[in-house]
Amino acid sequence: MGQDRDVLNVSLIQTLKENVKDFTTDNLGNIYLLTGTNQVKKVNEKGDSIAVYNDVRRYGKVYSLDATNPLKILVYYKDFSTVVILDRLLNVRATVNLRQQNILQATAIATSYDSNIWVFDELENKLKKIDESGKVLMTSTDFRQIFDSVPTPNTMYDRDGQLYLYDPLKGLLVFDYYGGKKNNFQLLHFIDLQVIDKNTITARDSNYIFLYKPASLQLSSFKAFKDQATYKKINFNGSLLYCLTKDGELQIFKVLK
């Protein structure tokens, strides 16, 4: 696995001071902010507010947001094993209680290519796909039959006909849509790993931003900031780099060519 070092030139274009705890983006340029007051707030690329979801306290702490499908936002409450599905104006479209489907410990969820929901069930060590009523549509083989040491993914992505599960201790695992294992990339101990598409994977550590090209097994590292450890979360979306500071500011940078 080759590795290069380079400088990633970025220019700050916007700062959102919303007391942000977490965020995600969609493919239309919208940003979904989880604020310190437990609101989910949707803003456009200019920072103008579009919609707000206020009823976030009902199920405790939000574990993750998924805006892969801008018409169907997933808000996951891990402690309550509950997924709230919001429409594009952040109105509640459906609520899925995973416990009612005997999924008692889901470590990660993701939007599927057909607008259903992927769930990794840690207790059963199985990958499952459910619809928005909670009905289980597909169940994989028990991962204990596939792996000597079973992964516990904290992130999942459905991209280009494949499902990616990331466990920082086991690597990036690639599956087909029936739960069949296809590949395992040894990308270990990274944070904020994103599968952009089948040819582009980004991640970071406290010092560098990484770009991985699966076809060539090429891992490149870039220095973008003097002190990257000040950022709580860093995500890419197109030519933009979204960086959440530990003080709750979301800084948006343009990646310069």
N, C-alpha and C positions, 0 to 999 in steps of 0.2 A: 504494500500500500504506500504509494508515493506521497510526499507531503512538501508543499511549497509554503513560503512565507511572503506576504505582500501587505500593502497598505490598502485599506478600503476607505476611499475618500467619500465623506458624507457632508451634507450641508443641512443645518437645522432650518426647517421651514415653518414649524408650528409647535406650540406648547399648549396642552390642555391641562388647566389647573382645576381638576374636579375632585381632588382627594381620591384618586383612583386606586383600588385594591387589585384589580385584575382587568383584563380586556381581551377582546379578540376582534378580528376584522372579517369582512366578507369580500367576495370577488367583485363587488360594485363600488368598493372604496369606503363603505360605511364602517364605523367603529362602534363597538359595543363595550361600554364602560361599566364595570361593577364598582360602585362608589362606596365610600366609607360609611354612608348612611344606608347601605344595602339596597340601593336602587340599581336596576339595570337600565342604562341610558344609551339610546341609539343616537349617534350624531353622524352627519355627513362629512365628506372630506374637508369641508371648510370649518368644521367644528360646530355647525349649527345643530341644535337639538331637533330630532325628528319624532322621537317617542320615548316614553318612560314606562318601565314595569316596576311598580311599587311593592307588590305583594310578595316580596322575597323572604320576609322573616318567617313565614308560616312553616317552612321546612328547615329552618336553621341556616347554616352557613353554605353558601354556594361553593361547590367544589370545582366546577368547570363550566365554561360557555362554549358552544359550538355553533358557528354561523356559516358552516359550509354551504348550506342551502339558505339563502337570505329570506325565503318565504317560510322557513320552518326552523326557528332558533331553539336549540336545546339548552336548558338550564338544569344542571345536574346537582342534586343534593345528596352527596354520598352518605352522610350520617343517617338520612331518612330513606335511603334507597329509592329516591323519587326523581323522576325526570319530568320537568314542566316544559311543554312545547308551546312556543310563542309564534304568532304570525309576524308579518313584516312591520306591523305597527305595535308590536309587543303586547298584543292581547293574548290571553291564554286560549290556546287552541285545544289542548288536551293535557291531562296529567296521568302519568304512568307510575303506579306503585309497583316497583320491581319485586317486592316481597310477596305480593299476591301471585306472582309467577314463580315463587320459590327461588328467586334470585336474591340471595340475602347479603352478598358481599361483592358488588361490582366495582372493580378497581378503575375501569375506564369505559367510556361510551363514545360513540362517534356516529355521525350521520352516514347512512349507506348510500350507494349510488342510486338506489331506487326509492329514496326518501323514507326508508325505514331506519331502524336504530341498531347499530352493533353494540353488544355488551360483552365484556369479559367477566365471566362468573368465576371468582377466585375459589369459592368453596367447592365447586364442581370441577374446576380447572377446565372449563369449556368456553368456547366462543359461541355466542348466540346472536341471532338476529330476531328482533321483535318489531311489531307494527305499533302504531300510536295508541292502540287499545291495550297494548301489553301482550298480545298473543305471540307466542314463540313460533317463528316461521322456520328457523333452521338452528340446529345444534351440531357443533363439531364433535369430533372424537375427543375423548378425555386426553388432555395434554400430557398426563402422566404416562400415557402409552407412547407418546412421541418423543418426549424429552427425558433425559436423565435427571436434569434439574429444571423444574417447571418455572417458566417465567411469570412475573407479575407485572404486566404492562401498566404504565401510568398514563400512556397516551396512545391513541389509535387514529389512523387516517385511512380513508377509502379513496384511492387515487388510481386512475388509469387502469381499472380492471383488477386491481390488487388491494389487499388489506394489509396495512403495516401496523405492527404492534411494537412499542418501544419499552424495553426494560433496561434502565441504565446499567444494570449489573450483568445482563445477558446479551444485550445488543438489540439491533433492529431486525425483527422477524417479519418475513413476508409470506402471506398466505393467499390462496385463491378464495373465491367466494363460497366454497364449500368447507372451508376450514382446513384445507390441505396445505401443508408446509411446503414453500417453494424455495426460500432462501433465508440466510442469516448473515447480516452485515455486522462485523465486530466494531460497532460504534459504541464504545463504553464510556460511562461516567460523564456524558454530556448533559447539559440542561437546555431547555427550550428547543428541543429537536423538532423540526418541522419537515414533513414530506410535502414539498411543493408539487412535484409530479414525479413520474417514474425515473426521470433523469436528474432530478435536483433535490438534494436533501441539505438542509441547513441546521446548524446547532451552534452551541457556544460553551465556553467555560468562563472562568473569572477574568481571563485575559484576552482571549481570541474568539473571533467568529470563524466558523468552519463551513466549508462548502464541500459536499461529497457527491461525486459522480459515480453511481453504481456501475455503469457500463464499463468504465475504465478503472474502477477501484481507486480513483484519484481523490485524495483528501488534501484540500488546500486550506491554509489558515491565514486569517487577515487580522491586522490590527486596525481597529476603527476609532477607539477612544483611549485617551490617556489612562483613565481609570475605569475600566468596564465593570469592576466589582460594585460600583455605585448603583448599577441597574438591577432591579428585581426581576425583570422579564424583558426579553428582546425577541421581536418577531419580524419576519419579512412579509411583504405583500407587494409583488411587482417590484417597482424601482424604489419603493419606500421601506424605511426601517423604523419600526415603532419600538420605543424604548421607555419602559416604566421605571421611574426612579423610586428609591426607597422612601422618598418623601411624598409619593403619590401624584407626581406630575407625569403626564404622558408626553414625551418629546418625539416629534415626528421628523425624520431626516430623509432627505432625498439622496439616493446613492448616485454619485457622480461617475461618469464614464472616464 
